[in-house]
Amino acid sequence: MSTTQHIPMVDLLGQYQRIKDQIDRAILDTVATTAFIRGPQVRAFEQELAQYLGVRHVIGVGNGTDALQLALMALDLAPGDEVVVPAFTFIATAEVVALLGLKPVMADVDPHTFNLTAETIEAARSPRTRAIMPVHLFGQSCDMAPILELAQAHGWYVVEDNAQAIGATYTFPDGTQKKTGTMGHIGCTSFFPSKNLGCYGDGGACFTDDDVLAERIRILANHGMKRRYYHDEIGINSRLDSIQAAILRVKLPHLDDYNAARRRAADGYDAFFSERAEIQCPQRHPASTHVFHQYTLKVPPTRRDGLLEHLRHRGIGCNVYYPVPLYRQQAFAKWFDGQTLPATEELSKSVISLPIHTEMDEALVHHIADAVCAFFDQA
């Protein structure tokens, strides 16, 4: 394999080519109906995803950030109420909290799984805490049993950010299994193209077993309107369009196979790196399957940026998710000036994510892993 070949983080073209005929037909059939907004494709996809997840309701919306915002809007929180979010994640989770006049409170994460824990949430809570937003980061579930017990004890709402772990399964101590995003009051996901279940534009969804919350989210996402032109409250305009729903209907039956392909690639990486003292492979929590939205290593902070440059020079896609703790972002400075959380600080300096996607074969995994090892073998 040529070292000048560009290797992307995600091979969306290769994935499309395998299902091209189905995708093309689904798009053309939808265009022929001219039902572009809230059409039958959207309703069918919502029902099919609800069946896959094992929930009563799925509400398709414009994107994953809208899903998070609508979930919080549906809970009727008051200005100044506190919502605990992880400090190590994408900004959207905390952004929507601040946007609604609530206070995002940053909690540290487990340095091995990268996820919130009951202990880190407990350390961040206050008498004003009203909700928590666990993020199932990089493809595996937070340890939800103790988190849900803590939330129930304090009467908190639980909104799961499942943008990176759709299809993952969590096993409770009693053996009960649930899909990520279905354990709290509301689950949210993104269908951004690079996600494990991605469309060809923007898209997202909320899911819940609560009939009242589901109806509220549907109304809020439709300008606060249940009956046409009668607006009961201030809402927003957030819709999953019919063409994206048609694409997602084609891809949903492949989701488990897509996730299995990602796990095989991760297994290959693990086999290469397991004996390397400089490299820490991502830890898999025993209660959760892992769908590897990202394959994220920890390396010595003094070597991380050098490894990034080394791989990019060889045409190998790589990235840092996330280089700046949320509390250090300028957008949150007025709330978090001077705050530090040890695990989040460590991770922001030591993580690096390698390509992982549905089209990877053994040779590609070996090529990338060899390049990583070569960096640490050089003097």
C-alpha positions in Angstrom: 0.0 0.0 0.0 1.4 3.4 -1.0 2.2 5.7 1.9 1.0 8.6 -0.3 -2.5 7.3 -0.5 -5.0 9.4 1.5 -6.8 7.4 4.1 -9.9 9.2 5.4 -11.3 8.9 9.0 -14.5 7.6 7.4 -15.0 6.1 4.0 -18.6 7.3 3.1 -18.1 6.8 -0.6 -17.1 3.1 -0.2 -20.1 2.6 2.0 -22.4 4.3 -0.5 -21.1 2.2 -3.4 -22.1 -1.0 -1.7 -25.8 0.1 -1.3 -25.9 2.5 -4.3 -28.8 0.9 -6.1 -31.0 0.9 -2.9 -30.0 4.5 -2.0 -30.6 5.9 -5.5 -34.0 4.2 -5.8 -35.1 5.4 -2.4 -34.1 9.0 -3.3 -35.8 9.0 -6.7 -39.0 7.3 -5.3 -39.2 10.0 -2.6 -38.7 12.8 -5.1 -41.5 11.3 -7.3 -43.9 11.6 -4.4 -43.1 15.3 -3.8 -43.8 14.6 -0.1 -40.6 16.4 1.0 -41.6 17.5 4.5 -43.2 15.2 7.1 -44.0 12.7 4.4 -44.6 8.9 4.7 -40.9 8.2 4.6 -40.4 10.1 7.8 -43.2 8.3 9.6 -42.0 4.9 8.4 -38.5 5.6 9.5 -39.6 6.7 12.9 -41.6 3.5 13.4 -38.7 1.3 12.2 -36.2 3.0 14.4 -38.5 2.8 17.4 -38.9 -1.0 16.8 -35.1 -1.4 16.5 -34.5 0.6 19.7 -37.4 -0.9 21.6 -39.0 2.4 22.4 -42.6 3.7 22.0 -41.7 6.9 20.2 -39.1 8.3 17.8 -39.4 11.9 16.7 -37.2 12.8 13.7 -35.8 16.4 13.8 -33.4 18.6 11.9 -30.1 17.6 13.6 -28.6 16.2 16.7 -28.2 19.5 18.4 -31.9 20.3 17.9 -32.7 16.9 19.4 -30.8 17.9 22.6 -32.4 21.3 22.7 -36.0 19.9 22.2 -35.4 17.3 24.9 -34.6 20.0 27.4 -37.4 22.3 26.3 -39.9 19.5 26.9 -38.8 19.2 30.5 -39.9 22.7 31.5 -36.8 23.6 33.4 -36.5 27.1 34.9 -33.8 29.6 34.1 -30.8 29.0 36.3 -31.6 25.4 36.9 -28.4 23.3 36.7 -27.8 20.5 34.2 -24.7 18.3 34.7 -22.8 17.5 31.5 -19.4 15.9 30.8 -16.5 18.3 30.4 -15.0 16.0 27.8 -17.3 15.9 24.8 -18.5 17.9 21.8 -19.9 21.3 22.7 -23.5 20.7 21.6 -24.4 18.9 24.8 -23.5 21.9 27.0 -24.3 24.5 24.3 -28.1 23.8 24.3 -28.1 24.0 28.1 -26.7 27.5 28.0 -28.8 28.5 25.0 -32.0 27.8 27.0 -30.9 30.0 30.0 -30.0 27.0 32.1 -26.6 26.5 33.8 -24.3 23.8 32.4 -22.3 22.2 35.2 -19.2 20.4 33.9 -18.4 17.0 35.5 -15.2 15.0 35.0 -15.1 11.6 33.2 -13.6 8.2 33.7 -10.0 8.4 32.3 -10.3 5.0 30.7 -13.8 4.9 29.2 -14.0 8.7 28.7 -17.6 8.7 30.1 -19.4 10.2 33.0 -19.8 8.1 36.0 -22.2 8.3 39.0 -19.2 9.4 41.1 -18.2 12.3 38.8 -21.8 13.4 38.6 -22.1 13.3 42.4 -19.1 15.5 42.7 -20.6 18.1 40.3 -24.2 18.2 41.6 -25.7 20.9 43.8 -29.2 21.7 45.3 -30.0 23.4 41.9 -29.3 20.3 39.8 -32.5 19.3 37.8 -31.1 17.2 35.0 -28.1 15.2 33.8 -27.0 14.5 30.3 -24.8 11.4 30.0 -23.0 11.2 26.7 -22.2 7.7 25.4 -18.9 8.9 24.0 -17.0 7.3 21.1 -19.5 4.3 20.9 -20.1 2.7 24.3 -22.6 3.3 27.1 -21.9 5.1 30.3 -22.3 2.8 33.3 -26.0 3.6 33.5 -27.3 1.5 36.4 -25.6 3.6 39.1 -26.3 6.8 37.2 -30.0 6.1 37.0 -30.1 5.1 40.7 -28.5 8.5 41.5 -30.9 10.4 39.3 -33.9 8.6 40.8 -32.7 9.3 44.3 -32.6 13.0 43.6 -35.5 13.3 41.2 -33.4 14.4 38.2 -34.3 14.1 34.6 -31.9 12.0 32.5 -31.4 13.0 28.8 -29.0 10.7 27.0 -26.8 12.0 24.3 -26.5 9.0 22.0 -25.1 10.7 18.9 -22.0 8.4 19.0 -23.3 5.1 20.2 -26.5 4.2 18.3 -26.8 0.4 18.3 -24.8 -0.2 21.5 -26.4 -2.3 24.2 -26.1 -1.9 28.0 -26.6 -4.8 30.3 -27.9 -4.1 33.8 -26.8 -6.1 36.9 -30.0 -8.1 36.7 -29.3 -9.1 33.1 -31.8 -6.8 31.5 -30.5 -5.2 28.3 -31.4 -1.9 26.7 -30.1 0.1 23.8 -28.2 3.3 24.5 -30.6 6.2 24.4 -33.5 4.3 25.8 -32.7 4.2 29.5 -33.3 7.8 30.6 -36.4 10.0 30.1 -35.4 11.1 26.6 -32.6 9.9 24.3 -31.2 12.0 21.5 -29.1 11.1 18.4 -27.5 12.7 15.3 -27.6 11.4 11.8 -24.7 13.5 10.7 -23.1 11.6 7.7 -20.1 10.3 9.6 -22.2 8.8 12.4 -22.7 5.0 12.7 -26.2 5.6 11.3 -25.7 8.6 9.1 -27.8 10.3 6.4 -26.5 12.4 3.5 -27.1 15.8 5.2 -28.3 16.9 8.6 -30.7 14.9 10.7 -31.4 13.8 14.2 -34.0 12.2 16.5 -35.4 12.1 20.0 -36.7 8.9 21.5 -38.8 8.1 24.6 -41.2 5.7 26.1 -43.1 8.6 27.7 -46.3 9.5 25.7 -46.6 13.0 27.2 -42.9 13.9 26.5 -43.2 12.5 23.0 -46.2 14.6 22.2 -44.6 17.7 23.7 -41.4 17.2 21.6 -43.5 16.9 18.4 -45.3 20.1 19.2 -42.2 22.0 20.2 -40.4 20.9 17.0 -43.4 22.2 14.9 -43.5 25.8 16.0 -45.4 24.9 19.2 -48.3 23.8 17.0 -50.5 20.8 17.4 -53.4 22.0 15.3 -52.4 23.8 12.1 -52.0 27.6 12.6 -52.9 27.4 16.3 -49.7 27.8 18.4 -50.0 26.8 22.0 -46.4 27.8 23.0 -43.1 29.0 21.5 -41.4 26.2 19.7 -38.8 25.9 16.9 -38.8 24.5 13.4 -36.9 21.3 13.3 -37.8 18.5 10.8 -36.1 15.4 9.4 -36.8 15.7 5.7 -38.2 12.9 3.7 -35.2 12.3 1.5 -32.9 11.9 4.5 -35.5 9.6 6.1 -35.6 7.5 2.9 -31.8 7.1 3.0 -31.9 6.2 6.7 -34.5 3.5 6.0 -32.1 1.9 3.6 -29.2 2.1 6.1 -31.0 1.0 9.3 -31.1 -2.7 8.4 -27.3 -2.6 7.9 -26.6 -0.9 11.2 -25.7 -4.0 13.2 -23.4 -5.2 10.4 -21.9 -1.7 10.2 -21.2 -1.8 14.0 -19.8 -5.3 13.8 -17.4 -4.1 11.0 -16.2 -1.3 13.2 -15.6 -3.7 16.1 -13.6 -6.0 13.9 -11.4 -3.1 12.9 -11.0 -2.1 16.6 -10.1 -5.7 17.4 -7.3 -5.5 14.8 -6.0 -2.3 16.2 -6.1 -3.8 19.8 -4.1 -6.8 18.7 -1.3 -4.5 17.2 -1.1 -2.1 20.1 -1.8 -4.3 23.2 1.9 -5.0 23.8 3.0 -1.4 23.3 3.8 0.4 26.5 3.4 3.8 25.0 -0.1 3.2 23.7 -3.3 2.7 25.7 -6.1 1.1 23.7 -9.6 2.2 24.4 -11.1 0.4 27.3 -14.3 -1.5 26.8 -16.7 -1.3 29.7 -17.9 -4.9 30.6 -21.6 -3.8 30.8 -21.7 -2.3 27.3 -21.1 -3.3 23.8 -18.9 -0.9 21.9 -19.8 0.3 18.4 -16.6 2.4 17.9 -17.8 5.6 16.4 -14.2 6.6 17.2 -11.2 4.5 17.9 -9.3 6.6 20.4 -5.9 5.9 21.8 -4.1 7.5 24.8 -0.4 8.2 24.2 2.2 10.2 26.2 1.2 13.9 26.0 4.7 14.9 24.9 4.3 12.6 21.8 0.7 13.2 20.8 1.2 16.1 18.5 4.2 14.5 16.9 2.2 11.4 16.2 -0.5 13.6 14.6 2.0 15.2 12.3 3.7 11.8 11.5 0.4 10.2 10.4 -0.9 13.2 8.4 2.4 13.4 6.6 1.8 9.8 5.5 -1.7 10.6 4.3 -3.4 8.9 7.2 -6.5 10.6 8.6 -6.4 11.2 12.4 -7.8 13.8 14.8 -8.1 14.9 18.4 -11.5 14.6 20.0 -11.3 16.8 22.0 -8.3 19.2 22.4 -9.9 21.7 24.8 -12.1 20.9 27.9 -15.5 22.5 27.6 -14.9 24.7 30.7 -11.9 26.2 29.0 -13.9 27.2 25.9 -14.4 31.0 25.6 -18.1 30.4 25.2 -18.3 29.1 28.8 -15.7 31.4 30.4 -18.2 33.3 32.5 -19.2 30.2 34.3 -16.0 28.2 34.5 -13.0 30.6 34.9 -10.2 28.7 36.6 -12.0 25.3 36.8 -9.9 22.2 36.2 -10.9 18.5 36.2 -8.0 16.0 36.2 -9.2 13.3 33.9 -10.5 15.8 31.3 -7.2 17.7 31.4 -5.2 14.5 30.9 -7.4 13.3 28.0 -7.3 16.6 26.2 -3.6 16.3 26.0 -3.2 12.6 25.3 -6.0 11.3 23.0 -5.7 10.7 19.3 -8.4 9.0 17.1 -7.5 6.8 14.1 -9.6 6.0 11.1 -12.4 3.5 11.7 -15.3 2.8 9.5 -17.4 0.1 7.8 -15.1 -0.4 4.8 -11.9 -1.2 6.6 -10.1 -4.5 5.9 -7.3 -6.2 7.7 -4.6 -4.8 5.4 -5.7 -1.2 6.0 -5.8 -1.7 9.8 -2.3 -3.2 9.6 -1.0 -0.3 7.5 -2.3 2.3 9.9 -1.1 0.4 13.0 2.3 -0.1 11.4 2.6 3.7 10.9 1.7 4.4 14.5 4.2 1.9 15.8 6.9 3.2 13.5 6.5 6.6 15.1 7.3 5.2 18.5 10.1 3.0 17.2 12.0 5.9 15.7 14.8 7.4 17.8 
